[in-house]
Amino acid sequence: MHYVYVLAEKASQRRYIGLTSDLRRRIAEHTRGSGSRSTASGSWRLVYYEAFADKQDAATRERRLKHDGRARYQLMRRIEGSLAGQE
């Protein structure tokens, strides 16, 4: 499986969109500060993910979320409760 995921930084409410084949390992890396330059500092939490059987489908979705403002806006509206910290 391949995963497209969204992290939120607790203090600043920054968001990070990523792609991985091992979601647990990747989240642990972000939590330790070794995930990416964008998530090197702060307290990040997983707020959303999508699973794909095909890597290319996952990569296409990640690219769309990162570069298509409308797609990103629609997703953020859909998960706004999770972004606010509601369960």
Contacts in CASP RR format, 6 or more apart in sequence:
PFRMAT RR
TARGET T0000
AUTHOR 0000-0000-0000
METHOD contacts of the structure
MODEL  1
MHYVYVLAEKASQRRYIGLTSDLRRRIAEHTRGSGSRSTASGSWRLVYYE
AFADKQDAATRERRLKHDGRARYQLMRRIEGSLAGQE
1 21 0 8 1.000
1 51 0 8 1.000
1 52 0 8 1.000
1 53 0 8 1.000
2 19 0 8 1.000
2 20 0 8 1.000
2 21 0 8 1.000
2 51 0 8 1.000
2 52 0 8 1.000
2 53 0 8 1.000
2 54 0 8 1.000
2 55 0 8 1.000
2 57 0 8 1.000
2 58 0 8 1.000
2 59 0 8 1.000
3 19 0 8 1.000
3 20 0 8 1.000
3 21 0 8 1.000
3 23 0 8 1.000
3 26 0 8 1.000
3 49 0 8 1.000
3 50 0 8 1.000
3 51 0 8 1.000
3 52 0 8 1.000
3 58 0 8 1.000
4 17 0 8 1.000
4 18 0 8 1.000
4 19 0 8 1.000
4 49 0 8 1.000
4 50 0 8 1.000
4 52 0 8 1.000
4 58 0 8 1.000
4 61 0 8 1.000
4 62 0 8 1.000
4 65 0 8 1.000
5 17 0 8 1.000
5 18 0 8 1.000
5 19 0 8 1.000
5 20 0 8 1.000
5 23 0 8 1.000
5 26 0 8 1.000
5 27 0 8 1.000
5 46 0 8 1.000
5 48 0 8 1.000
5 49 0 8 1.000
5 50 0 8 1.000
6 15 0 8 1.000
6 16 0 8 1.000
6 17 0 8 1.000
6 18 0 8 1.000
6 46 0 8 1.000
6 47 0 8 1.000
6 48 0 8 1.000
6 49 0 8 1.000
6 75 0 8 1.000
6 79 0 8 1.000
7 15 0 8 1.000
7 16 0 8 1.000
7 18 0 8 1.000
7 27 0 8 1.000
7 30 0 8 1.000
7 39 0 8 1.000
7 44 0 8 1.000
7 45 0 8 1.000
7 46 0 8 1.000
7 47 0 8 1.000
8 14 0 8 1.000
8 15 0 8 1.000
8 16 0 8 1.000
8 44 0 8 1.000
8 45 0 8 1.000
8 47 0 8 1.000
8 82 0 8 1.000
8 83 0 8 1.000
8 85 0 8 1.000
9 15 0 8 1.000
9 16 0 8 1.000
9 39 0 8 1.000
9 42 0 8 1.000
9 43 0 8 1.000
9 44 0 8 1.000
10 42 0 8 1.000
10 43 0 8 1.000
10 44 0 8 1.000
10 45 0 8 1.000
11 42 0 8 1.000
11 43 0 8 1.000
13 83 0 8 1.000
15 76 0 8 1.000
15 83 0 8 1.000
16 30 0 8 1.000
16 36 0 8 1.000
16 38 0 8 1.000
16 39 0 8 1.000
16 44 0 8 1.000
17 62 0 8 1.000
17 65 0 8 1.000
17 66 0 8 1.000
17 72 0 8 1.000
18 26 0 8 1.000
18 62 0 8 1.000
19 58 0 8 1.000
19 59 0 8 1.000
19 62 0 8 1.000
20 26 0 8 1.000
21 55 0 8 1.000
23 46 0 8 1.000
23 49 0 8 1.000
26 35 0 8 1.000
27 46 0 8 1.000
29 35 0 8 1.000
30 36 0 8 1.000
30 39 0 8 1.000
30 44 0 8 1.000
31 44 0 8 1.000
33 39 0 8 1.000
33 40 0 8 1.000
33 41 0 8 1.000
33 42 0 8 1.000
34 40 0 8 1.000
47 79 0 8 1.000
47 82 0 8 1.000
47 83 0 8 1.000
47 85 0 8 1.000
48 75 0 8 1.000
48 79 0 8 1.000
48 82 0 8 1.000
50 58 0 8 1.000
50 61 0 8 1.000
52 58 0 8 1.000
52 61 0 8 1.000
64 71 0 8 1.000
65 71 0 8 1.000
65 72 0 8 1.000
65 75 0 8 1.000
66 72 0 8 1.000
76 83 0 8 1.000
END
